[in-house]
Amino acid sequence: MVEAKSKALTMEDIISKVKEIPPFPQTVMRIIELTNDPRSGAKDLEAEIMKDQGLTTQILKLANSAFYRGRRKIDTVADASILLGFSAIQSMVLATVVGSVMNKELPGYALEKEALWKQSQISAIMTRTIAKKVKYSKPDQAYTAGLLRDIGKVILDTYVENGYDEINAIVENEGRSFIVAEEIVLGYHHGQIGAKIAEKWNLPEELVEVIACHHNPAVAFVNPELVAITHISDSLVMMMGIHIGIDGLAYEFFSDSVKLLGLDDIMLSEIMSEVADVIQTDDILLEI
């Protein structure tokens, strides 16, 4: 770890703040269990989801959005489970519950209310699109990775706001990336903090790694491919100028991630164009 200065967070600070993040509701935990259980059927999943009318409505909205739907209209959760698969349902459920955590104003990052939430949903769309382009075997897992990659900003925001002058001076005068400057000034960066939240939520090790390493894919070892996909997605979203905040363009881009996935400039342009078309529709982003 880079040597921290006097404003640095302690592990006790982090643990205290992570405790303030609400756990997943029991219904959501049960749904995640069902989607991971090969013995579960579509009716089992539907029965659990329908205990929460708001969740049911949001899932059907996503299932019928231009991003997911084929030619057939999806009328029931059971239909969505059969047609889209359990992994897609799990990613939709996570998307509906994390919004309440991510929709706050983050003045430290110059993100207005709901900006991080909307940007994260677009990042999820971008990540899944890249995953499908490179034939990654779990595109819905990639969606979740893109959705949660910046969750640590929710906790680190106040500290970034207080230490911004020092962080910005390091970025401007020393040519460091924003995430390195965060770590120098605060002792931790938002990826590391986000990984602690993911651990609290009992998310898989692969997702914990993505959140921790998405700005430095070179250090990934659990699932380097997923981290590379998420890293490229994050960079493309920033290039599109979507709620970039104060830190948006102050990160290093690792071209080795492009090589790892077999992408080129033409393919990246096609991906951005495809995502731009998708997000023009009014049914793709969830409201909180």
N, C-alpha and C positions, 0 to 999 in steps of 0.2 A: 504494500500500500504506500502511496505517496505520503510523505510526512505532513501531518495536519498542523494547522495553526491554532491560535487561542480560541477561535470561534467554533472549533471542531465539535461535532456531535460525539457523544459517548455511546457505547452499546446500550447502556441503561436508557439513554434518551430514545434510542431507536425502538427498544422493546416497549417502552411506555407509549410511544406514538402508534406503533403497530397494534397495540391492544385496543386503541380507540377505533380502529377500522372494524366495522361490524362483521361478524361471521356470516356465512351463507345460511339462509333460512333452512329449517329441517326439510321442507318440501323440496328445495333445490338439491340438498344433499342426497335425498332419496332418489330424485330423478337422475342425478349423476351416477349413483350406484346402479340403477336400472339400465342406463345406457351402456354401462361397462360390463353388464352381466349377459353373457350369451344365451342364458336360459330365459331371459325376459322377452315378451312379445309386445307388439304394437299396442294392444289393448291394455296391457299392464302400464305402459308408459303413459298412454292417454288418460287412464284413470287417476294417476298421480298428478299429472299436469293440470287436469281439470278441477282439482281442488283449489286452484288459484285462478280466478277468472281473468285477472289482469295479465297473468303470465300466459294463459291460453290465448288471449286476444293478441298479445305481442308476437307470440310464436306464429300464429296464423298470418299476421301481417307480414312477417319476414318470409314465411314460406311462400306467400303469394307475391312477393316483390319481384321485380325484374331480375334481380341478382340470382334468385333460386329457382323461380318457377319455370317450367316448360310450357307446353301449350295447354295443359290441363289445370283447371282451377282446383285448389286444395281446400276442402271444406272442413276437414276434421284433423285433429292432432294425429289420429291413427293413420290417416292417409299420408300426412306429412312424414311420419316415421317410416312408412313403407316406401314411399317414393323418393325421399331424400336421404334416408338412413339415420341410424341412431347417433352417429358422430355429428351429423349436421344439427340434430335436435339438441345435443349437448352444447354445441357452440352457441346456438340460439338462446338457450336457457341462461348461459353465462352472460351473454350480451344483455339480456333483460335485467339481470340483477346487479351488474357492476355499474350501471349508469348512475345510480344514486350516489355512488362514491366518487365518480369521475366528472360529475356535471357542475362542480363548484367553480367559482371564480378563483384563478390562481394568479394573484398580482405579482408574485415573485418571478413568474415566467411570462408575464404580460399576456395572460390568457383570460379572456372574459368568461362569464358564466356560460357553461355548456360547450366552450370551445374545445377543451381537451376531449370531452365525450364525443363530439362530432368528428374531430380529427382522428380519434382512436377507431371509430367505426369505419371511417374511410381507409385507415391503415389496415384494418382487418380485411376489408374488401380487396385492397391491393395485395396483401400477403396471400390470400387465397387464390387470387388471380395468377400471381407468380407461381405458386405451388402447382396449380393445374398446368401452367405453361411448361414447367420443367418436369412434369409427371411425378411430382412428389406424391408418395403413397397416401398421405393423410392431409388433404387440403383443408378439412374442417379444423384439424388441430392447428394448422397454419393460421386460419382465421382467428382462433382464440389467441394465438401468440401475438398477432398484430394488434388485437384489441387491447391486450394487457401490457404491452411492452413499456409504456410510460406511467404505469400506475404509481410508481414511487414518487412522482412529482407531487402527488396529493399530500404526502407527508413532508417532503423537502421544501415545499413552496415558501413557507414562512422564513426558513433559514436562508434560502436563496435571496429572498427579498432583503433581508438584513445584511447579507454579505455581498450584494450584487456589485457594488463598486470595486471591491477587491477581486471578485470573480472576473468581471469585465476587464479589469486592468491586466490580468494574466492572459486572457484571450487576446486582447488588443496588442499588448506590449511584448508578450513572449511567444505569440503564435500557437498557444496551446488550444486544444479543443475544449468546448464548454464542459464536457464531462470530466476531463482531467482537472480543469480549474475548480469545479465543484468539489472534487476530492481533496485538492490541495487546501482549499479554504475551510471546507466543512468536515473533512475526514472521511466522508462517504459520498458516493454519487447516486443519482436517482435510480439507476439500474440495480445497485446493491440493495437499496431500501425496498424497491419493488419486489425483489426476490424474497425478502423477508415477509412481505404481505402474501405472496404466492405460497410460501411455506405454511403460513397461518391457515390459508384456505385449503391446505392439503392437495395442492395441484401437483401434477406429475413433475418429476425431476427435469424432464425436457423443457417444460414451460418455465420452471424456475430458472434454468440456465438461459433461456432466450431473454427473459426480462433482465437478468444480470449482465448479459454479454452482448446485447443487440447493437451497442455502439463499438464493440471491440470483438468482432466475430473470430479473430485469430486465436483467441484463448478458449474457444468452445471445444469440448471433447465428448460430451454426452450425445449431442445431435448437431454437429457442425452444419449440416445441410439446412435444418430448420432455422438455425441462428442466421445463416447467410441469407436465406429468403427474407427473414424479418428485417435484417439490416438493410438490404436493398429496398424493400418496401418503404421503410422509414425514410430513406433518402429520396425516393421518388415522390412521396407525399410532400416532403419539404420543397422539392423542386417545383411542385405544382402550386406552392404558395398557400397551402390550406392551413390556416390557424397556426402559423409557424412560431409565434411568440418571440421572445428575445433571443432564444438559443437556437432557433431553427436551422440556420445555415452555418453554425459554428461547431460542426462535427466533422471528424475525419471520415472519408469514404474509403473503404477497403476494396480495391478492385479485384483482389483475389477471390472475393465472394462471387463476383460475376463469372470468373473463370471456373470456379468450383461447380457452378450450376449450368455452365455451358451457354450462357446468355451473351448477346452482343447488343450493340447500340440500336440496331433496327428492332430487335425483339423488345428492348426496354421501351422504346417509343411506342410500339404497338400495345404494350401492357398499359402504359399511361393513358393512351387514347381510349382503350377499352374501359378502363376505370372511370375516366372522365365522362364517358357516355352513360355508364351505369348510375353515377351519382347525380346526374341531371334529373332523374326521375324523382318524384315526390314521395315515393313509398319505401325507400330503401333505408332511411335513417330512423332510428327509434327516438321517440320523445320521452322525456322523464316528467 
